[in-house]
Structures are given as C-alpha cells and as structure tokens.
C-alpha cells in the first residue's frame, strides 16, 4: 500500500464513546477538514446559523459513526436547540478535545 492509500485509509476512524449521566453512552465522531471549515463558516455567518447546535449535529453519532442529527436539517437543529445547555456543553467539550480543538498545554 502506498502513502496515498495509507493516508486515505484513515478517513473513517471509529467514534469515541463518551459517558453522559443523563444520556448514558453516546458517541462522537472525528471531524473532517471539510466539517471544520463548515463550522468556521457557521461562526462567521452566525446570524441565521445556530452554530453550536449544528456543531453538535456534526459530532454526535451512533456506534457505527452515523450522525444522530443532520446539521443541514432545520428540524434536527431545532431539536438540538431545545436540549439542556449543560449536557450539550459537556458533549461539545469532549468532542472538541477529541478533535484537537482545545489547547491543553500538551506539546
């Protein structure tokens, strides 16, 4: 297998299990470069885009890595907007750490 094939084979890592007291075991996805760019656009275009809800939609998945909510579906985004902030924040903190979006002071 060449270097290109080796790199592309890493495109679909297994989701990470996270324990949330109220929800039990949930899973978070590893974001792609494209999804990171979508999130940056959401934050910049914040007027009609609930960026945090769409971010949760991007990372929350089942054990096979399939999204639980679709960030492009208004009804899914609205469902996430109705969730308790503390639970969403806890999941997003775990997802941000998993995806390398948090500076932890590690070299």
HUHUHU-V197956 format. One record per residue. N is the residue number from 1. SS is DSSP state (hx for helix, st for strand, lp for the rest). PSI is psi as a letter, one per 20 degrees, with the letter a starting at -180 (* if undefined). NEAR is the number of other C-alpha atoms within 10 Angstrom. Layout:
# HUHUHU-V197956
((N & SS & PSI & NEAR) (N & SS & PSI & NEAR))
This chain:
# HUHUHU-V197956
((1 & lp & p & 6) (2 & lp & r & 6) (3 & hx & h & 8) (4 & hx & g & 8) (5 & hx & h & 9) (6 & hx & g & 10) (7 & hx & g & 10) (8 & hx & h & 9) (9 & hx & i & 10) (10 & hx & j & 9) (11 & hx & i & 11) (12 & hx & m & 12) (13 & lp & q & 11) (14 & lp & q & 14) (15 & lp & q & 20) (16 & st & p & 19) (17 & st & p & 16) (18 & st & p & 16) (19 & st & p & 13) (20 & st & o & 13) (21 & lp & g & 8) (22 & lp & h & 7) (23 & lp & i & 9) (24 & st & b & 10) (25 & st & p & 13) (26 & st & r & 16) (27 & st & q & 23) (28 & st & q & 29) (29 & lp & q & 24) (30 & lp & p & 21) (31 & lp & q & 20) (32 & lp & r & 13) (33 & hx & g & 8) (34 & hx & h & 9) (35 & hx & h & 14) (36 & hx & g & 15) (37 & hx & h & 12) (38 & hx & g & 16) (39 & hx & g & 16) (40 & hx & h & 14) (41 & hx & g & 13) (42 & hx & g & 18) (43 & hx & g & 15) (44 & hx & h & 11) (45 & lp & k & 12) (46 & lp & i & 12) (47 & lp & g & 9) (48 & lp & j & 7) (49 & lp & o & 15) (50 & lp & n & 18) (51 & hx & g & 21) (52 & hx & g & 19) (53 & hx & g & 21) (54 & hx & h & 24) (55 & hx & g & 24) (56 & hx & g & 24) (57 & hx & h & 21) (58 & hx & h & 26) (59 & hx & h & 27) (60 & st & p & 24) (61 & st & r & 20) (62 & lp & a & 17) (63 & lp & h & 16) (64 & lp & i & 10) (65 & lp & j & 18) (66 & lp & p & 16) (67 & st & q & 18) (68 & lp & h & 16) (69 & lp & q & 20) (70 & lp & o & 17) (71 & lp & i & 21) (72 & lp & i & 11) (73 & lp & o & 11) (74 & hx & h & 13) (75 & hx & h & 12) (76 & hx & g & 16) (77 & hx & g & 22) (78 & hx & h & 14) (79 & hx & g & 11) (80 & hx & h & 21) (81 & hx & h & 16) (82 & lp & i & 9) (83 & lp & q & 11) (84 & lp & p & 9) (85 & hx & g & 11) (86 & hx & g & 9) (87 & hx & g & 14) (88 & hx & g & 17) (89 & hx & g & 13) (90 & hx & g & 14) (91 & hx & g & 21) (92 & hx & h & 19) (93 & hx & g & 14) (94 & hx & g & 18) (95 & hx & g & 25) (96 & hx & g & 18) (97 & hx & g & 13) (98 & hx & h & 16) (99 & lp & j & 16) (100 & lp & k & 11) (101 & lp & j & 12) (102 & lp & p & 12) (103 & lp & o & 9) (104 & lp & i & 8) (105 & lp & j & 5) (106 & lp & q & 4) (107 & lp & * & 4))
